[in-house]
Amino acid sequence: MTAWLASLAVVSGVAGALLFYLASPQQQLRAAGPWPARRRWWPGTVCTLVSLAATTRVLAPMEAVFAWSVLLMFVGSIAPFLGAWRARARAGDAAGNGAP
């Protein structure tokens, strides 16, 4: 049960942080741009709250909040680099020479 809750916490935390990044106007992961303007923050909020609830079931409350916030900060720091890499790959494919 603990392994299931821990993996739920990690997966929903990563998904929530990525959804928050996809909702930002300057995101580069989606070629179509950010999510629709109305309530674009809602899916990320739900996923992060599910992650926090699962984390508090696995760890003590203070450690859970710390681990949860570190996970969100880590994914939130990596997402812009993944978006830039993907945008560069798309630009290379559009030019016809392909990025290595």
N, CA, C and O atoms as CSV, one atom per row, in Angstrom:
chain,resi,resn,atom,element,x,y,z
A,1,MET,N,N,0.815,-1.191,0.000
A,1,MET,CA,C,0.000,0.000,0.000
A,1,MET,C,C,0.860,1.257,0.000
A,1,MET,O,O,0.525,2.237,-0.665
A,2,THR,N,N,1.971,1.237,0.744
A,2,THR,CA,C,2.841,2.400,0.819
A,2,THR,C,C,3.506,2.676,-0.521
A,2,THR,O,O,3.623,3.832,-0.927
A,3,ALA,N,N,3.942,1.628,-1.211
A,3,ALA,CA,C,4.578,1.829,-2.519
A,3,ALA,C,C,3.574,2.399,-3.520
A,3,ALA,O,O,3.930,3.235,-4.351
A,4,TRP,N,N,2.334,1.953,-3.442
A,4,TRP,CA,C,1.304,2.465,-4.336
A,4,TRP,C,C,1.043,3.950,-4.065
A,4,TRP,O,O,0.937,4.743,-5.002
A,5,LEU,N,N,0.941,4.323,-2.800
A,5,LEU,CA,C,0.718,5.722,-2.456
A,5,LEU,C,C,1.913,6.594,-2.820
A,5,LEU,O,O,1.743,7.724,-3.278
A,6,ALA,N,N,3.117,6.074,-2.619
A,6,ALA,CA,C,4.316,6.838,-2.969
A,6,ALA,C,C,4.394,7.068,-4.474
A,6,ALA,O,O,4.714,8.170,-4.919
A,7,SER,N,N,4.103,6.033,-5.256
A,7,SER,CA,C,4.136,6.229,-6.705
A,7,SER,C,C,3.003,7.131,-7.177
A,7,SER,O,O,3.189,7.900,-8.120
A,8,LEU,N,N,1.825,7.057,-6.541
A,8,LEU,CA,C,0.745,7.982,-6.864
A,8,LEU,C,C,1.160,9.419,-6.559
A,8,LEU,O,O,0.874,10.330,-7.335
A,9,ALA,N,N,1.831,9.617,-5.436
A,9,ALA,CA,C,2.277,10.958,-5.062
A,9,ALA,C,C,3.277,11.510,-6.065
A,9,ALA,O,O,3.195,12.679,-6.440
A,10,VAL,N,N,4.215,10.688,-6.502
A,10,VAL,CA,C,5.239,11.150,-7.442
A,10,VAL,C,C,4.625,11.417,-8.817
A,10,VAL,O,O,4.875,12.462,-9.418
A,11,VAL,N,N,3.832,10.483,-9.309
A,11,VAL,CA,C,3.254,10.635,-10.647
A,11,VAL,C,C,2.309,11.836,-10.705
A,11,VAL,O,O,2.363,12.620,-11.651
A,12,SER,N,N,1.450,11.982,-9.708
A,12,SER,CA,C,0.529,13.113,-9.731
A,12,SER,C,C,1.257,14.439,-9.486
A,12,SER,O,O,0.841,15.474,-10.005
A,13,GLY,N,N,2.328,14.416,-8.709
A,13,GLY,CA,C,3.124,15.639,-8.514
A,13,GLY,C,C,3.827,16.074,-9.788
A,13,GLY,O,O,3.836,17.257,-10.128
A,14,VAL,N,N,4.418,15.111,-10.495
A,14,VAL,CA,C,5.076,15.426,-11.769
A,14,VAL,C,C,4.048,15.918,-12.784
A,14,VAL,O,O,4.287,16.898,-13.490
A,15,ALA,N,N,2.907,15.239,-12.854
A,15,ALA,CA,C,1.854,15.655,-13.785
A,15,ALA,C,C,1.341,17.049,-13.444
A,15,ALA,O,O,1.120,17.862,-14.342
A,16,GLY,N,N,1.151,17.333,-12.167
A,16,GLY,CA,C,0.672,18.654,-11.765
A,16,GLY,C,C,1.650,19.759,-12.114
A,16,GLY,O,O,1.245,20.815,-12.601
A,17,ALA,N,N,2.929,19.531,-11.870
A,17,ALA,CA,C,3.932,20.547,-12.197
A,17,ALA,C,C,4.012,20.761,-13.706
A,17,ALA,O,O,4.149,21.896,-14.163
A,18,LEU,N,N,3.928,19.682,-14.481
A,18,LEU,CA,C,3.948,19.824,-15.935
A,18,LEU,C,C,2.690,20.531,-16.439
A,18,LEU,O,O,2.758,21.325,-17.377
A,19,LEU,N,N,1.553,20.248,-15.823
A,19,LEU,CA,C,0.327,20.937,-16.220
A,19,LEU,C,C,0.387,22.426,-15.893
A,19,LEU,O,O,-0.119,23.248,-16.657
A,20,PHE,N,N,0.998,22.778,-14.768
A,20,PHE,CA,C,1.193,24.195,-14.463
A,20,PHE,C,C,2.094,24.850,-15.502
A,20,PHE,O,O,1.840,25.981,-15.917
A,21,TYR,N,N,3.144,24.149,-15.925
A,21,TYR,CA,C,4.024,24.705,-16.949
A,21,TYR,C,C,3.286,24.850,-18.277
A,21,TYR,O,O,3.436,25.862,-18.961
A,22,LEU,N,N,2.500,23.857,-18.640
A,22,LEU,CA,C,1.749,23.934,-19.895
A,22,LEU,C,C,0.709,25.050,-19.883
A,22,LEU,O,O,0.308,25.529,-20.944
A,23,ALA,N,N,0.273,25.465,-18.717
A,23,ALA,CA,C,-0.707,26.538,-18.614
A,23,ALA,C,C,-0.081,27.923,-18.745
A,23,ALA,O,O,-0.801,28.905,-18.921
A,24,SER,N,N,1.251,28.022,-18.661
A,24,SER,CA,C,1.888,29.334,-18.743
A,24,SER,C,C,1.942,29.819,-20.185
A,24,SER,O,O,2.112,29.012,-21.099
A,25,PRO,N,N,1.802,31.109,-20.403
A,25,PRO,CA,C,1.784,31.631,-21.774
A,25,PRO,C,C,3.120,31.466,-22.512
A,25,PRO,O,O,3.126,31.393,-23.741
A,26,GLN,N,N,4.227,31.405,-21.808
A,26,GLN,CA,C,5.528,31.301,-22.464
A,26,GLN,C,C,6.030,29.873,-22.607
A,26,GLN,O,O,7.193,29.675,-22.957
A,27,GLN,N,N,5.214,28.889,-22.356
A,27,GLN,CA,C,5.663,27.504,-22.441
A,27,GLN,C,C,6.004,27.143,-23.881
A,27,GLN,O,O,5.446,27.709,-24.822
A,28,GLN,N,N,6.927,26.193,-24.046
A,28,GLN,CA,C,7.368,25.799,-25.373
A,28,GLN,C,C,7.191,24.313,-25.637
A,28,GLN,O,O,7.613,23.829,-26.688
A,29,LEU,N,N,6.586,23.580,-24.726
A,29,LEU,CA,C,6.398,22.151,-24.948
A,29,LEU,C,C,5.346,21.885,-26.012
A,29,LEU,O,O,5.545,21.030,-26.874
A,30,ARG,N,N,4.232,22.602,-25.966
A,30,ARG,CA,C,3.172,22.431,-26.969
A,30,ARG,C,C,3.382,23.405,-28.102
A,30,ARG,O,O,3.577,24.599,-27.873
A,31,ALA,N,N,3.344,22.908,-29.319
A,31,ALA,CA,C,3.475,23.786,-30.477
A,31,ALA,C,C,2.250,24.668,-30.636
A,31,ALA,O,O,2.350,25.761,-31.195
A,32,ALA,N,N,1.104,24.224,-30.162
A,32,ALA,CA,C,-0.140,24.984,-30.302
A,32,ALA,C,C,-0.255,26.114,-29.290
A,32,ALA,O,O,-1.216,26.881,-29.346
A,33,GLY,N,N,0.681,26.241,-28.377
A,33,GLY,CA,C,0.624,27.289,-27.365
A,33,GLY,C,C,0.051,26.768,-26.058
A,33,GLY,O,O,-0.130,25.561,-25.895
A,34,PRO,N,N,-0.239,27.678,-25.114
A,34,PRO,CA,C,-0.748,27.244,-23.812
A,34,PRO,C,C,-2.172,26.712,-23.905
A,34,PRO,O,O,-2.834,26.811,-24.938
A,35,TRP,N,N,-2.609,26.153,-22.809
A,35,TRP,CA,C,-3.970,25.630,-22.713
A,35,TRP,C,C,-4.955,26.777,-22.880
A,35,TRP,O,O,-4.553,27.940,-22.846
A,36,PRO,N,N,-6.226,26.479,-23.058
A,36,PRO,CA,C,-7.223,27.558,-23.172
A,36,PRO,C,C,-7.175,28.498,-21.968
A,36,PRO,O,O,-6.803,28.098,-20.864
A,37,ALA,N,N,-7.555,29.745,-22.200
A,37,ALA,CA,C,-7.372,30.793,-21.199
A,37,ALA,C,C,-8.218,30.613,-19.943
A,37,ALA,O,O,-7.778,30.990,-18.857
A,38,ARG,N,N,-9.389,30.061,-20.056
A,38,ARG,CA,C,-10.253,29.938,-18.879
A,38,ARG,C,C,-9.844,28.751,-18.020
A,38,ARG,O,O,-9.783,27.615,-18.489
A,39,ARG,N,N,-9.571,29.031,-16.785
A,39,ARG,CA,C,-9.281,28.007,-15.771
A,39,ARG,C,C,-8.209,27.025,-16.204
A,39,ARG,O,O,-8.356,25.820,-15.998
A,40,ARG,N,N,-7.147,27.513,-16.794
A,40,ARG,CA,C,-6.071,26.625,-17.226
A,40,ARG,C,C,-5.255,26.084,-16.053
A,40,ARG,O,O,-4.507,25.122,-16.224
A,41,TRP,N,N,-5.381,26.670,-14.886
A,41,TRP,CA,C,-4.640,26.243,-13.704
A,41,TRP,C,C,-5.328,25.099,-12.968
A,41,TRP,O,O,-4.709,24.466,-12.113
A,42,TRP,N,N,-6.575,24.822,-13.273
A,42,TRP,CA,C,-7.366,23.851,-12.522
A,42,TRP,C,C,-6.800,22.432,-12.548
A,42,TRP,O,O,-6.676,21.842,-11.475
A,43,PRO,N,N,-6.446,21.836,-13.697
A,43,PRO,CA,C,-5.911,20.464,-13.677
A,43,PRO,C,C,-4.613,20.337,-12.884
A,43,PRO,O,O,-4.407,19.341,-12.190
A,44,GLY,N,N,-3.743,21.332,-12.979
A,44,GLY,CA,C,-2.500,21.298,-12.207
A,44,GLY,C,C,-2.745,21.357,-10.714
A,44,GLY,O,O,-2.060,20.694,-9.936
A,45,THR,N,N,-3.723,22.151,-10.316
A,45,THR,CA,C,-4.066,22.261,-8.897
A,45,THR,C,C,-4.599,20.940,-8.361
A,45,THR,O,O,-4.215,20.509,-7.273
A,46,VAL,N,N,-5.471,20.305,-9.110
A,46,VAL,CA,C,-6.033,19.026,-8.667
A,46,VAL,C,C,-4.926,17.980,-8.524
A,46,VAL,O,O,-4.867,17.268,-7.521
A,47,CYS,N,N,-4.060,17.892,-9.516
A,47,CYS,CA,C,-2.979,16.892,-9.463
A,47,CYS,C,C,-2.024,17.151,-8.304
A,47,CYS,O,O,-1.607,16.209,-7.631
A,48,THR,N,N,-1.671,18.414,-8.059
A,48,THR,CA,C,-0.748,18.691,-6.962
A,48,THR,C,C,-1.388,18.452,-5.601
A,48,THR,O,O,-0.709,18.018,-4.671
A,49,LEU,N,N,-2.670,18.725,-5.468
A,49,LEU,CA,C,-3.339,18.442,-4.189
A,49,LEU,C,C,-3.477,16.939,-3.950
A,49,LEU,O,O,-3.362,16.483,-2.812
A,50,VAL,N,N,-3.721,16.169,-5.005
A,50,VAL,CA,C,-3.737,14.705,-4.867
A,50,VAL,C,C,-2.351,14.222,-4.448
A,50,VAL,O,O,-2.223,13.333,-3.606
A,51,SER,N,N,-1.327,14.807,-5.035
A,51,SER,CA,C,0.036,14.444,-4.677
A,51,SER,C,C,0.338,14.766,-3.213
A,51,SER,O,O,0.951,13.963,-2.510
A,52,LEU,N,N,-0.088,15.930,-2.764
A,52,LEU,CA,C,0.138,16.301,-1.361
A,52,LEU,C,C,-0.601,15.365,-0.415
A,52,LEU,O,O,-0.053,14.955,0.609
A,53,ALA,N,N,-1.835,15.027,-0.751
A,53,ALA,CA,C,-2.607,14.121,0.102
A,53,ALA,C,C,-1.960,12.739,0.171
A,53,ALA,O,O,-1.894,12.143,1.246
A,54,ALA,N,N,-1.483,12.226,-0.959
A,54,ALA,CA,C,-0.828,10.920,-0.957
A,54,ALA,C,C,0.504,10.968,-0.224
A,54,ALA,O,O,0.882,10.008,0.449
A,55,THR,N,N,1.214,12.083,-0.353
A,55,THR,CA,C,2.506,12.207,0.327
A,55,THR,C,C,2.325,12.252,1.838
A,55,THR,O,O,3.127,11.677,2.574
A,56,THR,N,N,1.276,12.931,2.309
A,56,THR,CA,C,1.054,12.988,3.762
A,56,THR,C,C,0.631,11.639,4.335
A,56,THR,O,O,0.765,11.410,5.537
A,57,ARG,N,N,0.126,10.749,3.493
A,57,ARG,CA,C,-0.205,9.397,3.969
A,57,ARG,C,C,1.046,8.533,4.100
A,57,ARG,O,O,1.070,7.582,4.880
A,58,VAL,N,N,2.089,8.869,3.331
A,58,VAL,CA,C,3.312,8.059,3.339
A,58,VAL,C,C,4.314,8.583,4.364
A,58,VAL,O,O,4.970,7.796,5.046
A,59,LEU,N,N,4.436,9.905,4.477
A,59,LEU,CA,C,5.432,10.524,5.357
A,59,LEU,C,C,4.751,11.323,6.467
A,59,LEU,O,O,3.540,11.539,6.447
A,60,ALA,N,N,5.546,11.749,7.418
A,60,ALA,CA,C,5.051,12.654,8.457
A,60,ALA,C,C,4.709,13.999,7.803
A,60,ALA,O,O,5.263,14.323,6.752
A,61,PRO,N,N,3.818,14.777,8.397
A,61,PRO,CA,C,3.341,15.997,7.728
A,61,PRO,C,C,4.433,16.974,7.300
A,61,PRO,O,O,4.393,17.471,6.175
A,62,MET,N,N,5.391,17.260,8.149
A,62,MET,CA,C,6.421,18.227,7.787
A,62,MET,C,C,7.328,17.685,6.683
A,62,MET,O,O,7.670,18.406,5.745
A,63,GLU,N,N,7.713,16.425,6.795
A,63,GLU,CA,C,8.541,15.812,5.760
A,63,GLU,C,C,7.767,15.688,4.447
A,63,GLU,O,O,8.349,15.808,3.369
A,64,ALA,N,N,6.469,15.449,4.534
A,64,ALA,CA,C,5.643,15.319,3.340
A,64,ALA,C,C,5.575,16.638,2.574
A,64,ALA,O,O,5.719,16.656,1.352
A,65,VAL,N,N,5.358,17.728,3.283
A,65,VAL,CA,C,5.291,19.028,2.623
A,65,VAL,C,C,6.641,19.383,2.019
A,65,VAL,O,O,6.704,19.928,0.917
A,66,PHE,N,N,7.711,19.082,2.726
A,66,PHE,CA,C,9.041,19.366,2.190
A,66,PHE,C,C,9.322,18.539,0.934
A,66,PHE,O,O,9.769,19.087,-0.074
A,67,ALA,N,N,9.069,17.244,0.981
A,67,ALA,CA,C,9.318,16.377,-0.179
A,67,ALA,C,C,8.431,16.775,-1.357
A,67,ALA,O,O,8.878,16.774,-2.504
A,68,TRP,N,N,7.190,17.109,-1.075
A,68,TRP,CA,C,6.246,17.529,-2.113
A,68,TRP,C,C,6.712,18.815,-2.782
A,68,TRP,O,O,6.682,18.925,-4.007
A,69,SER,N,N,7.139,19.784,-1.985
A,69,SER,CA,C,7.590,21.047,-2.573
A,69,SER,C,C,8.894,20.881,-3.345
A,69,SER,O,O,9.095,21.544,-4.363
A,70,VAL,N,N,9.778,20.009,-2.877
A,70,VAL,CA,C,11.014,19.749,-3.625
A,70,VAL,C,C,10.702,19.093,-4.958
A,70,VAL,O,O,11.306,19.445,-5.971
A,71,LEU,N,N,9.779,18.153,-4.979
A,71,LEU,CA,C,9.386,17.509,-6.230
A,71,LEU,C,C,8.818,18.529,-7.209
A,71,LEU,O,O,9.192,18.532,-8.382
A,72,LEU,N,N,7.919,19.394,-6.743
A,72,LEU,CA,C,7.333,20.404,-7.624
A,72,LEU,C,C,8.384,21.392,-8.122
A,72,LEU,O,O,8.353,21.793,-9.286
A,73,MET,N,N,9.313,21.786,-7.255
A,73,MET,CA,C,10.369,22.701,-7.688
A,73,MET,C,C,11.303,22.043,-8.690
A,73,MET,O,O,11.740,22.688,-9.643
A,74,PHE,N,N,11.613,20.774,-8.489
A,74,PHE,CA,C,12.498,20.066,-9.417
A,74,PHE,C,C,11.869,19.966,-10.802
A,74,PHE,O,O,12.510,20.289,-11.803
A,75,VAL,N,N,10.629,19.525,-10.860
A,75,VAL,CA,C,9.953,19.392,-12.162
A,75,VAL,C,C,9.719,20.766,-12.776
A,75,VAL,O,O,9.842,20.933,-13.990
A,76,GLY,N,N,9.384,21.747,-11.951
A,76,GLY,CA,C,9.198,23.100,-12.461
A,76,GLY,C,C,10.478,23.727,-12.976
A,76,GLY,O,O,10.431,24.628,-13.814
A,77,SER,N,N,11.617,23.268,-12.490
A,77,SER,CA,C,12.900,23.770,-12.980
A,77,SER,C,C,13.343,23.058,-14.247
A,77,SER,O,O,14.021,23.653,-15.084
A,78,ILE,N,N,12.974,21.808,-14.398
A,78,ILE,CA,C,13.375,21.021,-15.565
A,78,ILE,C,C,12.462,21.283,-16.766
A,78,ILE,O,O,12.925,21.224,-17.905
A,79,ALA,N,N,11.197,21.567,-16.542
A,79,ALA,CA,C,10.216,21.716,-17.631
A,79,ALA,C,C,10.598,22.781,-18.660
A,79,ALA,O,O,10.446,22.520,-19.853
A,80,PRO,N,N,11.087,23.971,-18.271
A,80,PRO,CA,C,11.464,24.942,-19.306
A,80,PRO,C,C,12.613,24.459,-20.192
A,80,PRO,O,O,12.649,24.776,-21.381
A,81,PHE,N,N,13.539,23.705,-19.632
A,81,PHE,CA,C,14.635,23.179,-20.438
A,81,PHE,C,C,14.138,22.121,-21.413
A,81,PHE,O,O,14.599,22.053,-22.553
A,82,LEU,N,N,13.201,21.300,-20.965
A,82,LEU,CA,C,12.599,20.326,-21.883
A,82,LEU,C,C,11.824,21.031,-22.991
A,82,LEU,O,O,11.856,20.601,-24.144
A,83,GLY,N,N,11.131,22.108,-22.647
A,83,GLY,CA,C,10.403,22.877,-23.652
A,83,GLY,C,C,11.333,23.524,-24.660
A,83,GLY,O,O,11.043,23.527,-25.857
A,84,ALA,N,N,12.448,24.072,-24.194
A,84,ALA,CA,C,13.410,24.680,-25.111
A,84,ALA,C,C,14.036,23.624,-26.017
A,84,ALA,O,O,14.243,23.864,-27.207
A,85,TRP,N,N,14.335,22.465,-25.457
A,85,TRP,CA,C,14.898,21.385,-26.266
A,85,TRP,C,C,13.912,20.932,-27.331
A,85,TRP,O,O,14.290,20.700,-28.479
A,86,ARG,N,N,12.654,20.809,-26.949
A,86,ARG,CA,C,11.636,20.383,-27.912
A,86,ARG,C,C,11.406,21.445,-28.986
A,86,ARG,O,O,11.238,21.110,-30.159
A,87,ALA,N,N,11.395,22.722,-28.598
A,87,ALA,CA,C,11.222,23.790,-29.584
A,87,ALA,C,C,12.404,23.823,-30.554
A,87,ALA,O,O,12.223,24.078,-31.744
A,88,ARG,N,N,13.591,23.572,-30.057
A,88,ARG,CA,C,14.773,23.537,-30.931
A,88,ARG,C,C,14.696,22.353,-31.890
A,88,ARG,O,O,15.056,22.475,-33.061
A,89,ALA,N,N,14.232,21.223,-31.399
A,89,ALA,CA,C,14.085,20.050,-32.256
A,89,ALA,C,C,13.028,20.296,-33.317
A,89,ALA,O,O,13.198,19.887,-34.466
A,90,ARG,N,N,11.926,20.967,-32.944
A,90,ARG,CA,C,10.900,21.284,-33.929
A,90,ARG,C,C,11.418,22.258,-34.981
A,90,ARG,O,O,11.096,22.126,-36.161
A,91,ALA,N,N,12.218,23.237,-34.559
A,91,ALA,CA,C,12.773,24.212,-35.499
A,91,ALA,C,C,13.766,23.524,-36.445
A,91,ALA,O,O,13.839,23.862,-37.626
A,92,GLY,N,N,14.523,22.564,-35.920
A,92,GLY,CA,C,15.465,21.831,-36.763
A,92,GLY,C,C,14.752,20.945,-37.763
A,92,GLY,O,O,15.186,20.816,-38.907
A,93,ASP,N,N,13.648,20.330,-37.330
A,93,ASP,CA,C,12.861,19.500,-38.247
A,93,ASP,C,C,12.187,20.347,-39.318
A,93,ASP,O,O,12.056,19.912,-40.462
A,94,ALA,N,N,11.756,21.556,-38.954
A,94,ALA,CA,C,11.108,22.424,-39.928
A,94,ALA,C,C,12.110,22.923,-40.961
A,94,ALA,O,O,11.755,23.150,-42.118
A,95,ALA,N,N,13.366,23.095,-40.543
A,95,ALA,CA,C,14.398,23.548,-41.468
A,95,ALA,C,C,14.879,22.423,-42.368
A,95,ALA,O,O,15.510,22.669,-43.396
A,96,GLY,N,N,14.580,21.182,-41.980
A,96,GLY,CA,C,14.953,20.038,-42.805
A,96,GLY,C,C,16.302,19.445,-42.497
A,96,GLY,O,O,16.725,18.509,-43.174
A,97,ASN,N,N,16.996,19.957,-41.494
A,97,ASN,CA,C,18.310,19.398,-41.193
A,97,ASN,C,C,18.317,18.584,-39.916
A,97,ASN,O,O,19.321,17.924,-39.650
A,98,GLY,N,N,17.297,18.583,-39.129
A,98,GLY,CA,C,17.193,17.735,-37.926
A,98,GLY,C,C,18.230,18.079,-36.879
A,98,GLY,O,O,19.413,18.197,-37.197
A,99,ALA,N,N,17.813,18.240,-35.653
A,99,ALA,CA,C,18.742,18.535,-34.565
A,99,ALA,C,C,19.357,17.247,-34.057
A,99,ALA,O,O,18.664,16.234,-33.967
A,100,PRO,N,N,20.631,17.257,-33.726
A,100,PRO,CA,C,21.269,16.018,-33.230
A,100,PRO,C,C,20.819,15.657,-31.851
A,100,PRO,O,O,21.262,14.649,-31.300
